Amino acid sequence: MGTRGSALALAQSSSFAAALSEVSGASVRTVGITTQGDTSNAAIATMGSTGVFVQAVRAALLAEEIDFAVHSYKDLPTAVPDGITIAAVPVREDPRDAVVAADGRTLAQLPPGARVGTGSPRRAGQLLSMHPQLDVVPLRGNVDSRIGRVRSGQLDAVVVAAAGLARLGRLAEASQILDPDAFVPAPAQGALAVECRSDDPGLLALLSALDDRDTRCAVEAERAVLARLEAGCSAPVGAHARIARSRARLELCAVITSPDGRHRTYRTMSASPTDATATGHTLADTLLADHNTSTGA
């Protein structure tokens, strides 16, 4: 099993490996791989390419240095390269964003000018849209270093993925979990993508035993929004889907904000789960048209 070598990547991949061993009896050895995103301190949006956290892992997979790879799904480019198949999308961890703030405060309780760190343009845009009094500070680093900036007093709060905190056993440190219908997560946030080579049907069948249909469907809708917008929209995008308990409806919401938070366009759509990709594309078209109208683009 190949994965990034970060503490979070190792924690989430180890959980998958344990589940795979339990259902199949297979013995799994972990190979940590350093990626471009791990070696640069530059903001992700300025690094000039997508997939900075996955390209090296995929290269190892295609070179047969590893048998399968476990990624944070939200790190994947929307196009899957030739020769690779997403064999499993396991049950998703919490997709929401979380606030870790000094003295356990919520965003609304922070004073004007409070410094809130995030490396995500999506989070920055939504933060400034909802709480324009805040000072949003660019931030890179692992979960431990980000929270450390709060504990040391350098920042008043940080916004991180609740899934990352949960997988590291640190969810109790969150002072607020943000409503995904109001503060919309990144497409596929909290989900894992397990990839193998397309010409390995035996391993594909083995890994697919841990595929969760509802998670895959929700993530397909979310990433369809992203795929549709990538060619014509550089604004921060969030998308979140859920499958109704009856499994008869897919409920999808998406948001675009300007980087400074002054413009926010939010739309929702409901459809059959069998139309996940088409629903994502349709919602993206509506969202972009409405956003361009509101901003005069």
C-alpha positions as CSV (number, residue, x, y, z in Angstrom):
1,M,0.0,0.0,0.0
2,G,1.4,3.4,-1.0
3,T,0.5,6.6,0.6
4,R,1.9,10.0,1.5
5,G,4.2,9.9,4.4
6,S,2.5,12.5,6.6
7,A,1.0,11.5,10.0
8,L,-2.5,12.0,8.7
9,A,-2.0,10.1,5.5
10,L,-0.4,7.2,7.4
11,A,-3.3,7.2,10.0
12,Q,-6.0,7.1,7.4
13,S,-4.3,4.5,5.2
14,S,-3.5,2.3,8.2
15,S,-7.2,2.3,9.0
16,F,-8.0,1.1,5.5
17,A,-5.3,-1.5,5.7
18,A,-6.7,-2.9,8.9
19,A,-10.1,-3.1,7.4
20,L,-8.8,-4.8,4.3
21,S,-6.9,-7.4,6.4
22,E,-10.1,-8.0,8.5
23,V,-12.3,-8.8,5.5
24,S,-9.7,-10.6,3.3
25,G,-7.0,-11.9,5.6
26,A,-4.4,-10.1,3.3
27,S,-1.2,-8.9,4.9
28,V,-0.5,-5.2,4.0
29,R,2.8,-3.4,4.1
30,T,2.8,0.4,4.0
31,V,5.1,2.4,1.7
32,G,5.4,6.1,2.6
33,I,6.0,8.3,-0.4
34,T,7.1,12.0,-0.4
35,T,5.1,14.2,-2.8
36,Q,5.7,17.6,-4.3
37,G,3.1,19.1,-2.0
38,D,5.0,17.8,1.0
39,T,8.3,19.4,0.1
40,S,7.1,22.9,-0.8
41,N,6.0,25.7,1.5
42,A,4.3,27.5,-1.3
43,A,0.5,28.0,-1.3
44,I,-1.1,25.1,-3.1
45,A,-3.0,27.5,-5.5
46,T,0.4,28.9,-6.7
47,M,2.2,25.6,-7.4
48,G,1.1,25.5,-11.0
49,S,-0.5,22.0,-11.2
50,T,-3.2,19.8,-9.7
51,G,-2.4,16.6,-7.9
52,V,0.7,17.9,-6.1
53,F,-0.1,15.4,-3.3
54,V,-0.7,12.4,-5.5
55,Q,1.5,12.4,-8.6
56,A,4.4,10.7,-7.0
57,V,2.2,8.0,-5.4
58,R,0.5,7.4,-8.8
59,A,3.9,7.1,-10.5
60,A,4.9,4.5,-8.0
61,L,1.7,2.6,-8.7
62,L,2.2,2.6,-12.4
63,A,5.8,1.6,-12.0
64,E,4.6,-1.4,-9.9
65,E,6.5,-0.3,-6.9
66,I,3.3,-0.5,-4.9
67,D,0.1,-2.6,-5.5
68,F,-2.4,0.0,-4.5
69,A,-2.6,3.6,-3.2
70,V,-4.7,5.3,-0.6
71,H,-5.4,9.0,-1.1
72,S,-7.4,11.8,0.5
73,Y,-10.0,11.9,-2.3
74,K,-10.1,15.7,-2.3
75,D,-6.4,15.8,-3.3
76,L,-7.1,14.0,-6.6
77,P,-7.4,15.7,-10.0
78,T,-10.8,15.2,-11.5
79,A,-9.4,13.1,-14.3
80,V,-8.1,9.6,-13.6
81,P,-5.0,8.7,-15.6
82,D,-4.9,5.8,-18.0
83,G,-4.0,2.5,-16.4
84,I,-5.5,3.4,-13.0
85,T,-8.9,2.6,-11.5
86,I,-10.5,3.8,-8.3
87,A,-11.2,0.4,-6.8
88,A,-12.9,1.6,-3.6
89,V,-14.3,4.6,-1.9
90,P,-14.8,3.5,1.7
91,V,-17.3,4.9,4.1
92,R,-16.6,8.6,4.5
93,E,-15.4,10.2,7.7
94,D,-17.0,13.5,8.8
95,P,-17.0,15.8,5.8
96,R,-17.3,19.0,7.7
97,D,-14.9,21.8,8.6
98,A,-13.8,22.3,12.2
99,V,-12.6,25.4,14.1
100,V,-9.8,25.1,16.7
101,A,-9.8,28.3,18.6
102,A,-8.1,29.7,21.7
103,D,-10.3,29.4,24.8
104,G,-12.8,27.2,22.9
105,R,-14.5,30.1,21.1
106,T,-16.6,29.8,18.0
107,L,-16.0,32.0,14.9
108,A,-18.9,34.3,16.0
109,Q,-17.2,34.8,19.4
110,L,-13.9,36.0,17.9
111,P,-13.3,39.7,18.2
112,P,-12.8,42.0,15.1
113,G,-9.3,41.6,13.7
114,A,-8.9,38.1,15.1
115,R,-6.3,36.1,13.1
116,V,-7.7,32.9,11.6
117,G,-5.4,30.6,9.7
118,T,-6.2,28.5,6.6
119,G,-4.3,27.4,3.5
120,S,-7.6,26.9,1.6
121,P,-9.0,29.7,-0.7
122,R,-12.4,28.0,-0.3
123,R,-12.3,28.3,3.4
124,A,-10.9,31.8,3.2
125,G,-13.6,33.0,0.9
126,Q,-16.4,31.5,3.1
127,L,-14.8,32.8,6.3
128,L,-14.7,36.4,5.0
129,S,-18.2,36.1,3.6
130,M,-19.7,35.0,6.9
131,H,-17.4,36.9,9.2
132,P,-15.8,39.9,7.4
133,Q,-14.4,41.3,10.6
134,L,-11.8,38.5,10.8
135,D,-8.2,38.7,9.5
136,V,-7.7,35.5,7.5
137,V,-4.1,34.5,7.4
138,P,-2.5,32.1,4.8
139,L,-1.3,28.9,6.5
140,R,0.4,25.7,5.4
141,G,1.6,22.7,7.5
142,N,0.3,19.6,9.1
143,V,-2.5,19.4,11.6
144,D,-0.2,19.5,14.6
145,S,1.7,22.6,13.4
146,R,-1.5,24.4,12.5
147,I,-3.0,23.8,15.9
148,G,0.3,24.7,17.5
149,R,0.0,28.2,16.1
150,V,-3.2,28.6,18.1
151,R,-1.7,27.1,21.3
152,S,1.3,29.4,21.0
153,G,-0.9,32.5,20.6
154,Q,0.3,33.3,17.0
155,L,-3.2,32.8,15.7
156,D,-6.6,33.1,17.3
157,A,-8.0,30.1,15.4
158,V,-7.5,27.7,12.5
159,V,-10.0,26.0,10.3
160,V,-9.2,22.4,9.4
161,A,-11.0,19.3,8.2
162,A,-13.0,17.5,11.0
163,A,-12.0,14.2,9.3
164,G,-8.3,14.9,9.9
165,L,-8.8,15.7,13.6
166,A,-10.9,12.5,14.0
167,R,-8.4,10.3,12.3
168,L,-5.6,11.6,14.5
169,G,-7.8,11.2,17.6
170,R,-7.9,15.0,18.2
171,L,-11.5,15.8,17.4
172,A,-12.1,16.9,21.0
173,E,-9.8,19.9,20.4
174,A,-12.4,21.4,18.0
175,S,-14.3,24.3,19.4
176,Q,-16.8,24.3,16.6
177,I,-18.0,22.0,13.9
178,L,-19.3,24.0,10.9
179,D,-22.7,23.2,9.3
180,P,-21.9,21.8,5.8
181,D,-25.0,23.5,4.4
182,A,-23.8,26.9,5.5
183,F,-20.0,26.5,5.4
184,V,-19.7,24.1,2.4
185,P,-16.8,21.6,2.5
186,A,-14.4,20.8,-0.3
187,P,-15.7,18.3,-2.8
188,A,-14.9,14.8,-1.4
189,Q,-13.7,16.1,1.9
190,G,-13.4,13.3,4.5
191,A,-13.4,10.6,1.8
192,L,-10.6,8.2,0.7
193,A,-9.9,7.0,-2.8
194,V,-8.2,3.6,-3.1
195,E,-6.5,3.2,-6.5
196,C,-5.0,0.1,-8.2
197,R,-3.8,-0.7,-11.7
198,S,-6.6,-1.3,-14.1
199,D,-4.9,-4.5,-15.4
200,D,-5.0,-6.2,-11.9
201,P,-8.6,-7.6,-11.7
202,G,-7.8,-9.8,-8.7
203,L,-6.7,-6.9,-6.5
204,L,-9.5,-4.7,-7.9
205,A,-12.0,-7.3,-6.7
206,L,-10.3,-7.6,-3.3
207,L,-10.3,-3.8,-2.7
208,S,-13.8,-3.3,-4.0
209,A,-15.1,-5.3,-1.0
210,L,-14.7,-2.1,1.0
211,D,-16.4,0.2,-1.5
212,D,-19.4,2.1,0.0
213,R,-22.0,2.9,-2.6
214,D,-23.5,5.9,-0.9
215,T,-20.2,7.5,-0.3
216,R,-19.1,6.9,-3.9
217,C,-22.3,8.4,-5.2
218,A,-22.1,11.5,-3.0
219,V,-18.5,12.1,-3.9
220,E,-19.2,11.6,-7.7
221,A,-21.8,14.4,-7.5
222,E,-19.5,16.8,-5.6
223,R,-16.5,16.2,-7.9
224,A,-18.7,16.6,-11.0
225,V,-19.4,20.2,-9.7
226,L,-15.6,20.7,-9.5
227,A,-14.9,19.1,-12.9
228,R,-17.5,21.3,-14.6
229,L,-16.1,24.5,-13.0
230,E,-12.4,24.0,-13.4
231,A,-12.3,25.1,-17.0
232,G,-14.2,28.3,-16.5
233,C,-14.0,29.4,-12.8
234,S,-11.0,30.0,-10.6
235,A,-13.1,31.1,-7.6
236,P,-13.1,29.0,-4.4
237,V,-15.7,26.2,-4.7
238,G,-17.4,24.0,-2.2
239,A,-19.8,21.1,-2.7
240,H,-21.5,18.7,-0.4
241,A,-23.9,15.8,-1.2
242,R,-25.8,13.4,1.0
243,I,-28.0,10.4,0.2
244,A,-31.4,10.5,1.9
245,R,-32.1,7.7,4.3
246,S,-34.6,6.2,1.9
247,R,-31.7,6.2,-0.7
248,A,-34.2,7.5,-3.2
249,R,-32.8,11.1,-3.4
250,L,-29.4,12.7,-3.7
251,E,-29.3,16.2,-2.1
252,L,-26.4,18.4,-3.4
253,C,-25.4,21.9,-2.4
254,A,-22.5,24.0,-3.8
255,V,-21.0,27.4,-3.3
256,I,-18.7,29.8,-5.1
257,T,-17.2,32.8,-3.2
258,S,-14.9,35.5,-4.4
259,P,-11.5,35.3,-2.6
260,D,-12.3,38.4,-0.5
261,G,-15.7,37.0,0.5
262,R,-17.7,39.9,-0.9
263,H,-19.6,37.7,-3.4
264,R,-21.1,34.4,-2.5
265,T,-23.4,32.3,-4.7
266,Y,-25.0,29.2,-3.2
267,R,-27.4,26.8,-4.9
268,T,-28.9,23.4,-4.1
269,M,-30.4,20.5,-6.2
270,S,-32.1,17.2,-5.5
271,A,-32.2,14.2,-7.9
272,S,-32.0,10.5,-8.2
273,P,-28.7,9.0,-6.9
274,T,-28.3,7.3,-10.3
275,D,-27.9,10.8,-11.9
276,A,-25.0,11.9,-9.6
277,T,-22.6,13.1,-12.3
278,A,-25.3,14.8,-14.4
279,T,-26.7,16.5,-11.3
280,G,-23.3,17.9,-10.4
281,H,-22.8,19.2,-13.9
282,T,-26.2,20.8,-14.0
283,L,-25.8,22.5,-10.6
284,A,-22.3,23.7,-11.6
285,D,-23.7,25.3,-14.7
286,T,-26.4,27.1,-12.7
287,L,-24.0,28.1,-10.0
288,L,-21.5,29.6,-12.4
289,A,-24.1,31.5,-14.5
290,D,-25.6,33.0,-11.3
291,H,-22.2,33.9,-9.9
292,N,-21.2,35.6,-13.1
293,T,-24.4,37.6,-13.1
294,S,-24.0,38.7,-9.5
295,T,-20.4,39.7,-10.0
296,G,-20.8,41.2,-13.4
297,A,-18.3,38.8,-14.9
